[in-house]
Structure formats: structure tokens, C-alpha cells
């Protein structure tokens, strides 16, 4: 398709992109070495004693390097041909499709104001080209964020071809990538793509679609979700929207952005919420084969809406989406671009960490946090700051602002562009939790075929909220030992927004049995909850040697 509508192939685009990078790198290196050699050669001389021709040579190189970099940064199709070996006509087509003509009649301050006002022209065409054919890159590399838009602009002239591309390529590939990214993190035991099931329009009638219902398909419709992933006691509903937002939206037109978001999010949110509620109400659903899909062990259900386009802060502002009626305040989805989802999937490889972030982003307390980029929120989560901001928002009734903070993520993602000798020094950003918390969470998460995963998320959330406090608690608990006939209990409480949660750690002596301990713990916990205001209590059972046995949640109204 690229060859047909753009006149060049993707490998050729990559070659040109590499050539642009290589040309700039070589020129930078030459100028750097040239100035360094002159300095080294005359380091013992007073600057006034340096030969005139050498000083002039240094001054020219220094200016080209730092003061007026335009000349060293400019390149032509001929330069690309020499560097890459690609035919000049193909290089010309690639440069032309990613460049805009330099208009000297537009003042610099006008250009700046247009950009600040939302004119994202450079994002789509990152090269500026003058009348002599010289190009300069002023934004991201060609093809990084602009290739799809350039291609869709070209194919849009052939409506039949565009519809085929939209349905057979864009939608299918987007769904495939979204599910791959999520399943890469979750390593889900059950992945249902294009999951079809029976449902009604009215949520109040969902109770009539339980596993005991007789012929529920007579009163329900067959509907579809892009994917349902199940891992242990947690399920994730995925909806993918592969439509592009309009050029007006990308330029900051609020009215058009509102329309685009309505088209993108409302239906997806409704679809995701429907399946989420069905599982929560009935513990399963009827699939297209009219077979019952039993999910009795699922304790938490989350929904993700993955968008092909990056909508910036518009989709991050969950509170505003609630106010406009686009999403249900009682069933908040996580709305994320495919790009940000891919980055997060590369950074997180433990399901409980991803699910803790997912829980945080779909909680009511995080809806009023403002950020420009999802990765800024994710960086705040890794640093342990996201919960603090959410708490401040609730306490002080104000909107916390997270500035651009994802520098470590950018460095990690682009580490391959660094010299090989420097790549090993770049550390992958990690979640800020203690060694003890990390170890215990992993044990809980991996036990019993992931049936304790929700409990592991509870534990990890407590550790992210207050790393030092939970670390000290776990050290004390793991270091103590009950008597042979004793059942010891250690309690840890924390707040989840306006909810109270408690983690209860039981360990039993060598003469006690697991079943006996479970019964005592359940009875004590049930009585404790009836006489308290706690809304979520999670129990962890350990033997006398501190080997983890199991975990279960006795009270859970968090979702």
C-alpha cells in the first residue's frame, strides 16, 4: 500500500531516516573533533597568541556547531543518495512527503504563537524545506509520529481503498497490538479475542442472564468485545478504537476534539462497562455458542480503552469525561494510546505492578489529576508520587498538575540510539518499592495459579503508598514466629481514597492445620468487619516457617 500511494516502501523510509541521523552525527563529530584538536594543539598558548588562521578555523567550526547550526543540520536528496545508496528520485519523494515549504513571509513570533495555540503542523511534517531543496529536521524523526497520517492523507483520495485499509488493516492491527501489549504484561491464562456474548441493553436485567437462566438468548442480543483476558482472580476487558482524530482536533480545536472524543470513547466505554458489569453481577457470561463461561473466581474486573491516536490530555482528564457523560463514574475505564501502552508494556513485566497502576488510574481519587501525557502519570506512579497527588486532590479539593517528567523513560526507550559503550549504563525505570515488599508481593502473586493476584495488588498498593512503613511491618512479621499451638496476627491498615483497607497476616504454629487456621481467620475477620467501617479486608496465611499458603479477600466493595 505504501508503494502504491506514497511511491516508496517502509524499508526505504527507514534508510532515509538512518541517513539523516548519520549525516548529522558525522558532521557533529567532525566539528567537535576539529575544535578539540585546535584547543589541544594550542592549550599552552594565550588565546591572543593562536595563529589567526587557526583561530578563524576554530571560530567557524564553533559557530557551526553551536551558534548557527542550520548549515551543518541541512541536507538534500543528493546527500541522502550518497549516504544511503537510495535512488535520488525515491529519496526526493520521501523528503517531500514529510516536509513543508519554508515560508519566509511568516514572522518567527507568529510561528511560535501558532505552535503554542495547538498548530501541530511540525508533528505531521517534521522537515522544513527551502526553495533550493535543503531540508532541516525541526521535530521528531520522519516516520516516528507522522507516517500513518501521511499515508492516510494519500490513500484518503481512494475511498474504496481507504475503507479496505480501515477495516482490514488499521482496525485489525490496532486490536492485535493492544492485546499483545496487555497479554505480554499479564501473561493471561485465558485470552478471548473478538469475544462474543449475550447481553441486554438495560443493566438492571443483567441478573436474568445468570448461569441458571433458561434460554437467556431469547431475550438478549449477541454482542462483541474486542478482548477478554483472565488471569487468576482478575479479568480485563479491552476495547480498541482505531479511528484517527481530525486535523482540527490536533490543532487544538476544543469543539472538534469534543466531537471526536464522543465518537471514540462513548461507545467503547459503554461496551467495556457492559461486559464488566455482567461478570461482576453473574460471575460469568453466555458466549456465542450458548455455553456458559464460568468466572466465579474473578474478584476484580477492569476495562481498558486503547486508542490508536494520542489525544493528549483530553482523554486523561477522566473527571471531565464523566461530567460530559462519556464514561460512567461508577465504572471508570483506563483510556490510553497504543503508543503509551506499548511503552508501559516494555517497562513492566510483572502483572501485579500493571494491575496496581490500572487500579490507580481507574479509581475516583485519580480523576482530578491533570497531566499532559499518560507517561508523566506513569512516571509519577513509578516514583511513588501518584498516590500522594491523588490524596492531596481529595484533601485540599484542588487539581494537582503533573509536569513533563518522563525523562528516564525517554532515555530508556531511545537507548539504542546511544553508542554501544553507553547503553549498558542506562537503567530501566523501576517501581519504587522496598526489597521486602517486592519479594513478598511476588510470592503472593505467583501462588495458587495466580488466584491470589488481587491480594498481591492490595499488598503492592500499600507498599507503593508508603514504602518504608510497609517494609518495616513485613520485616517484623517475617522475623517473628508463633508457638506450636498459636495463631498469631499482624495488622496493617491504610486508606484508599475515602475507603479504608486492612491487610491481616496470620501465621500458625507447627501443630495447627491450614483448614483450622482458615476457619479461625475467616470467623474472626467476619466479626471484625461487621463491627467496623472498613470496606476491604485481605487475609494472608503463612505457616510457622513463614511459607506463604494463600490469601483471600473477605470484604470487597472497592469495585
C-alpha positions in Angstrom: 0.0 0.0 0.0 2.8 2.4 0.8 4.4 1.7 -2.5 1.1 2.3 -4.3 0.0 5.5 -2.6 3.3 7.1 -1.4 5.7 5.8 -4.1 8.2 4.3 -1.7 8.5 1.4 0.8 8.9 1.3 4.5 12.5 -0.1 4.4 13.4 2.8 2.1 11.8 5.3 4.7 13.9 3.7 7.4 17.1 4.0 5.3 16.4 7.7 4.7 15.7 8.2 8.4 19.0 6.5 9.3 20.8 8.5 6.6 19.5 11.8 8.1 20.7 10.7 11.5 24.1 9.6 10.2 24.7 12.8 8.2 24.0 14.9 11.2 26.1 12.7 13.5 29.1 12.7 11.2 29.1 16.5 10.8 28.7 17.0 14.6 31.6 14.6 15.2 33.8 16.3 12.6 33.2 19.8 14.0 33.7 18.6 17.6 37.0 16.9 16.8 38.1 19.9 14.8 37.6 22.3 17.6 39.0 19.9 20.2 42.2 19.4 18.1 42.8 23.2 17.8 42.3 23.6 21.6 44.6 20.7 22.4 47.3 21.9 20.0 47.4 25.4 21.5 46.4 24.7 25.1 49.5 26.3 26.5 49.1 29.5 24.5 47.3 32.7 25.4 44.2 32.9 23.0 45.7 36.1 21.6 48.8 34.1 20.5 47.0 31.5 18.5 47.7 31.9 14.8 45.0 33.9 13.0 44.1 31.2 10.5 43.7 28.6 13.3 41.6 31.0 15.5 39.4 31.7 12.5 39.0 28.0 11.8 38.1 27.3 15.4 35.6 30.2 15.4 33.9 29.0 12.2 33.7 25.4 13.5 32.3 26.5 16.9 29.7 28.7 15.3 28.6 25.9 13.0 28.5 23.5 16.0 26.5 25.7 18.5 25.7 29.2 17.4 24.3 28.8 13.8 23.7 25.0 13.4 21.5 25.4 10.4 24.2 24.8 7.8 25.5 21.6 9.4 22.0 20.3 10.0 20.7 20.9 6.5 20.7 18.1 3.9 19.4 17.5 0.4 18.1 14.5 -1.5 21.6 14.3 -3.1 23.1 13.9 0.4 20.7 11.1 1.2 21.5 9.3 -2.0 25.2 9.4 -1.2 24.8 8.3 2.4 22.1 5.6 1.9 22.5 4.4 -1.7 18.8 5.0 -2.4 17.9 6.4 -5.8 17.6 10.2 -5.6 14.1 10.2 -7.0 12.9 7.9 -4.2 14.8 10.0 -1.6 13.1 13.1 -3.1 9.6 11.5 -2.7 10.3 10.6 0.9 11.6 14.0 1.9 8.7 15.7 0.0 6.0 13.8 1.8 7.5 14.6 5.2 8.4 18.3 4.7 6.7 21.7 4.5 8.0 24.6 2.4 9.7 27.3 4.4 7.6 30.5 4.2 9.9 33.4 4.9 6.9 35.8 4.9 5.6 34.4 8.2 7.3 36.0 11.2 9.1 33.8 13.7 6.9 35.0 16.6 3.8 34.1 14.6 5.1 30.6 14.1 5.7 30.3 17.8 2.3 31.6 18.7 0.7 29.2 16.2 2.5 26.2 17.8 1.6 27.3 21.3 -2.0 27.6 20.2 -2.1 24.0 19.1 -0.9 24.0 15.5 0.8 20.6 15.3 2.0 21.0 11.7 5.5 20.0 12.6 4.3 16.8 14.2 2.9 15.7 10.9 5.6 17.1 8.7 8.8 17.4 10.8 11.0 18.7 8.0 11.3 22.3 6.8 12.4 22.7 3.2 13.6 25.8 1.4 13.4 26.7 -2.3 16.8 25.3 -3.0 15.9 21.8 -1.7 17.7 22.0 1.6 15.8 20.3 4.5 16.2 20.7 8.3 14.5 18.5 10.9 12.7 20.6 13.5 10.7 17.9 15.4 10.7 14.1 15.6 12.4 11.9 13.1 10.4 11.3 9.9 8.1 8.4 10.3 8.1 8.4 14.1 4.7 10.0 14.6 3.8 11.1 11.1 4.0 8.1 8.7 0.4 6.9 9.4 -1.0 10.4 8.9 1.0 11.0 5.8 -0.1 7.6 4.4 -3.8 8.1 5.3 -3.8 11.6 3.7 -2.6 9.9 0.5 -5.0 7.0 0.5 -8.0 9.0 1.5 -8.4 10.1 -2.1 -9.4 6.5 -3.0 -12.4 5.8 -0.7 -12.7 2.2 -1.7 -9.1 1.5 -0.8 -9.4 3.6 2.4 -12.3 1.5 3.6 -10.5 -1.7 2.9 -7.4 -0.3 4.7 -9.5 0.9 7.7 -11.3 -2.4 8.2 -8.7 -5.0 7.2 -5.5 -3.3 8.3 -5.9 -0.4 10.7 -8.6 -1.9 12.9 -7.2 -5.4 12.9 -3.6 -4.4 13.5 -4.6 -2.0 16.3 -6.6 -4.7 18.1 -3.8 -7.2 17.7 -1.2 -4.8 19.0 -3.3 -3.7 22.0 -4.0 -7.2 23.1 -0.3 -8.3 22.6 0.9 -5.4 24.8 -1.6 -6.2 27.6 -1.1 -10.0 27.4 2.7 -9.5 27.4 2.4 -7.9 30.8 -0.4 -10.1 32.3 0.7 -13.4 30.7 -3.0 -14.2 31.0 -4.1 -17.8 31.2 -7.2 -17.0 29.1 -7.3 -14.7 26.2 -10.5 -14.3 24.2 -10.2 -12.2 21.1 -13.3 -10.9 19.4 -15.3 -12.3 22.4 -19.0 -12.6 21.6 -21.5 -13.0 24.4 -25.2 -12.4 25.2 -26.3 -9.2 26.9 -29.2 -6.8 27.2 -29.2 -3.0 27.0 -30.6 -2.5 30.5 -28.0 -3.3 33.3 -30.9 -3.9 35.7 -31.8 -7.0 33.8 -28.2 -8.5 33.8 -29.2 -10.6 36.8 -31.6 -12.5 34.5 -28.5 -13.7 32.4 -27.0 -15.8 35.2 -25.9 -19.4 34.7 -29.3 -20.6 36.0 -31.3 -18.6 33.4 -33.3 -20.6 30.9 -32.6 -19.7 27.2 -31.3 -16.2 28.0 -30.5 -15.7 24.3 -34.2 -15.4 23.6 -34.3 -12.1 25.5 -30.7 -10.9 24.9 -28.6 -9.8 21.9 -25.3 -11.2 20.8 -22.7 -8.5 21.2 -18.9 -8.4 21.0 -15.9 -7.2 23.0 -12.5 -6.8 21.3 -10.9 -9.0 24.0 -11.4 -10.5 27.4 -8.3 -11.5 29.4 -8.5 -13.5 32.6 -5.6 -14.1 34.9 -6.3 -15.8 38.2 -8.9 -13.8 40.1 -8.7 -10.7 37.8 -10.3 -10.1 34.4 -9.5 -7.3 32.0 -12.0 -6.1 29.3 -10.3 -4.5 26.3 -11.9 -2.2 23.7 -9.8 -0.8 20.8 -10.7 2.3 18.7 -8.5 2.6 15.6 -10.1 5.8 14.2 -8.0 8.9 13.7 -8.8 12.2 15.3 -9.4 15.0 12.9 -6.7 17.6 11.9 -8.8 20.3 13.7 -8.6 18.4 16.9 -4.8 18.0 16.6 -4.6 21.8 16.1 -6.4 22.4 19.4 -10.0 23.0 18.3 -11.9 22.1 21.5 -15.3 21.8 19.9 -14.0 19.3 17.3 -12.0 17.4 19.9 -15.1 17.0 22.0 -16.9 15.6 19.0 -14.0 13.2 18.2 -13.8 12.0 21.8 -17.5 11.4 21.8 -17.2 9.2 18.7 -14.1 7.4 20.0 -14.9 6.9 23.7 -18.6 6.8 24.4 -19.4 3.6 22.5 -16.1 1.9 23.6 -16.8 2.8 27.3 -20.3 1.5 27.1 -19.2 -1.8 25.5 -16.4 -2.3 28.1 -18.7 -1.4 31.0 -21.4 -3.8 29.8 -19.1 -6.9 29.9 -17.5 -5.7 33.2 -20.9 -5.4 34.9 -22.1 -8.8 33.6 -19.1 -10.6 35.1 -19.4 -8.7 38.4 -23.1 -9.5 38.7 -23.2 -13.1 37.5 -19.7 -14.4 37.8 -19.7 -15.3 34.1 -21.4 -14.8 30.7 -23.1 -16.8 28.0 -20.9 -16.9 24.8 -21.9 -17.2 21.2 -22.0 -21.0 21.4 -24.7 -20.6 24.1 -22.2 -22.1 26.5 -21.7 -20.7 30.0 -18.2 -19.1 30.5 -17.8 -19.6 34.3 -15.7 -16.9 36.0 -16.6 -17.5 39.7 -13.1 -16.8 41.0 -12.9 -13.4 39.4 -12.9 -10.8 42.1 -11.9 -7.7 40.2 -12.7 -6.6 36.6 -11.0 -3.7 34.8 -11.7 -2.1 31.5 -9.2 -0.6 29.1 -9.9 1.5 26.1 -6.9 1.6 23.7 -6.9 4.4 21.1 -4.8 4.4 18.0 -4.3 8.2 18.2 -2.8 10.1 21.1 -5.4 12.5 22.2 -3.1 14.2 24.7 -4.6 15.5 28.0 -8.2 15.3 26.6 -8.6 11.6 27.3 -6.5 11.7 30.5 -8.9 14.1 32.2 -11.3 11.4 33.4 -13.3 13.8 35.5 -14.2 16.0 32.5 -15.2 12.9 30.6 -17.5 11.9 33.4 -19.0 15.4 33.6 -19.7 15.3 29.8 -21.4 11.9 30.1 -18.9 10.0 28.0 -18.0 7.5 30.7 -19.7 6.0 33.8 -18.4 7.4 37.0 -19.1 4.1 38.7 -17.2 2.0 36.1 -14.2 4.1 35.1 -12.1 2.7 32.2 -8.4 3.4 31.6 -8.1 5.3 28.3 -4.7 5.0 26.8 -3.0 5.4 23.4 -1.4 2.4 21.7 2.0 4.2 21.9 1.8 4.7 25.7 0.5 1.2 26.2 3.5 -0.2 24.2 6.0 1.8 26.3 4.4 0.7 29.6 4.4 -2.9 28.4 8.2 -2.6 27.8 8.8 -1.2 31.3 6.6 -3.5 33.3 6.9 -7.3 33.2 5.0 -8.2 36.5 1.2 -8.4 36.3 0.7 -7.1 39.8 2.5 -3.9 39.1 0.5 -3.2 36.0 -2.8 -4.0 37.8 -1.8 -1.7 40.6 -1.4 1.1 38.1 -4.6 0.1 36.4 -6.4 0.2 39.7 -5.0 3.6 40.5 -5.9 5.1 37.1 -9.5 3.8 37.3 -10.1 5.0 40.9 -12.2 8.0 41.6 -9.4 9.7 43.5 -7.2 10.0 40.4 -9.8 11.6 38.2 -8.9 15.2 39.1 -5.1 14.9 38.5 -4.1 16.9 35.4 -1.3 15.8 33.2 -0.4 16.4 29.5 0.9 12.9 28.9 -0.1 9.4 30.3 3.6 8.6 30.6 4.0 11.5 33.0 1.4 9.9 35.2 3.1 6.6 34.9 6.5 8.1 35.9 4.8 9.6 39.0 3.5 6.1 39.7 6.9 4.5 39.4 8.4 7.2 41.7 5.6 6.7 44.3 4.1 10.2 43.9 0.8 9.4 42.2 -0.9 8.3 45.3 0.3 11.4 47.2 -1.1 13.6 44.5 -4.4 11.8 44.5 -4.6 12.1 48.3 -3.8 15.9 48.1 -6.5 16.3 45.4 -9.1 14.8 47.7 -8.0 16.5 50.9 -7.4 20.0 49.5 -10.1 19.9 46.8 -7.7 21.1 44.1 -6.3 19.8 40.9 -2.7 18.6 41.1 -0.6 19.3 38.0 2.0 16.8 36.8 4.5 18.5 34.6 6.6 16.7 31.9 8.6 14.2 34.0 9.1 11.1 31.8 12.8 11.8 31.1 14.1 8.5 32.4 11.5 6.7 30.3 12.6 8.6 27.1 16.2 7.8 27.8 15.4 4.1 28.3 13.2 3.8 25.2 15.8 5.5 23.0 18.9 3.9 24.5 19.6 2.1 21.2 20.5 5.4 19.6 23.4 5.8 22.1 26.9 4.5 21.5 27.1 0.8 22.4 29.5 1.6 25.2 27.0 3.9 26.9 23.9 1.6 26.6 24.8 -0.6 29.5 24.8 2.4 31.9 21.1 3.2 31.2 19.0 1.7 33.9 15.4 0.6 33.2 13.0 2.7 35.3 11.5 0.6 38.1 8.7 0.9 40.7 9.9 2.5 43.9 9.2 -0.3 46.4 11.4 -1.9 49.0 13.2 -5.3 48.6 11.0 -6.9 51.2 7.8 -5.7 49.7 8.9 -6.8 46.2 9.8 -10.3 47.4 6.6 -10.9 49.4 4.4 -9.5 46.6 6.0 -11.8 44.1 5.4 -14.8 46.3 1.8 -14.0 46.7 1.2 -13.1 43.1 2.7 -16.3 41.7 1.0 -18.7 44.2 -2.0 -21.0 43.5 -2.2 -20.3 39.8 -2.5 -16.6 40.3 -5.7 -17.0 42.4 -4.2 -14.6 44.9 -3.4 -11.9 42.4 -5.9 -9.4 43.7 -4.4 -9.8 47.2 -1.0 -9.2 45.7 -2.3 -6.0 44.2 -3.6 -4.9 47.6 -0.2 -5.6 49.2 1.7 -3.8 46.4 -0.7 -0.8 46.6 0.1 -0.5 50.3 3.8 -0.7 49.5 3.7 2.0 46.9 1.6 4.3 49.1 4.2 4.1 52.0 7.3 2.0 51.1 9.1 2.5 54.3 6.2 1.8 56.6 5.2 -1.5 54.9 8.8 -2.6 54.7 9.2 -2.2 58.5 5.9 -4.1 59.0 7.0 -7.0 56.8 10.4 -7.2 58.4 8.8 -7.5 61.8 6.2 -10.1 60.7 8.7 -12.3 58.8 11.1 -12.2 61.7 8.6 -13.3 64.3 7.5 -16.9 65.0 4.3 -18.3 66.7 4.3 -21.0 69.3 3.4 -24.6 68.1 -0.3 -24.2 69.0 -0.6 -20.5 68.4 -2.2 -18.4 65.7 -0.5 -15.0 65.5 -1.9 -12.0 63.8 -0.3 -8.8 62.5 -2.5 -6.0 61.1 -1.6 -3.3 58.6 -4.2 -0.5 57.7 -4.1 2.1 55.0 -6.5 4.4 53.2 -7.5 4.1 49.6 -9.0 7.4 48.8 -12.1 7.6 51.0 -12.1 3.9 51.7 -10.3 2.1 54.5 -8.4 -1.1 53.8 -6.7 -3.6 56.1 -4.2 -6.3 55.5 -4.2 -9.2 58.0 -1.3 -11.5 58.2 -1.9 -14.8 60.1 0.8 -17.3 60.8 0.0 -20.6 62.6 2.1 -22.9 64.7 3.5 -26.2 63.6 0.7 -28.2 65.4 -2.1 -26.3 63.6 -3.6 -27.2 60.2 -4.3 -24.9 57.3 -8.0 -25.6 57.3 -8.3 -24.9 61.0 -6.4 -21.6 60.6 -8.5 -20.6 57.6 -11.7 -21.1 59.6 -10.5 -19.1 62.6 -9.3 -16.3 60.4 -12.5 -16.1 58.4 -14.7 -16.2 61.5 -12.6 -13.5 63.3 -12.5 -11.3 60.2 -16.2 -11.5 59.5 -17.0 -10.5 63.1 -14.4 -7.7 62.9 -15.8 -6.3 59.7 -19.4 -6.2 61.0 -18.2 -4.0 63.8 -16.0 -1.7 61.8 -16.2 0.8 58.9 -13.6 -1.0 56.8 -14.6 -1.7 53.3 -11.9 -4.1 52.2 -10.0 -6.7 54.3 -7.5 -9.0 52.8 -6.1 -12.0 54.7 -2.7 -13.6 54.2 -1.9 -17.0 55.6 1.6 -18.2 56.4 2.9 -21.3 58.1 5.2 -21.4 61.1 8.3 -21.1 58.8 6.8 -18.1 57.1 6.0 -20.0 53.9 3.0 -18.4 52.1 -0.1 -20.6 51.9 -2.9 -18.5 50.5 -4.7 -15.1 50.5 -8.3 -14.2 50.2 -10.4 -11.1 50.5 -13.3 -11.3 52.9 -14.9 -7.9 52.2 -14.6 -6.2 48.8 -16.8 -3.4 47.7 -14.0 -1.5 46.0 -15.2 -2.2 42.5 
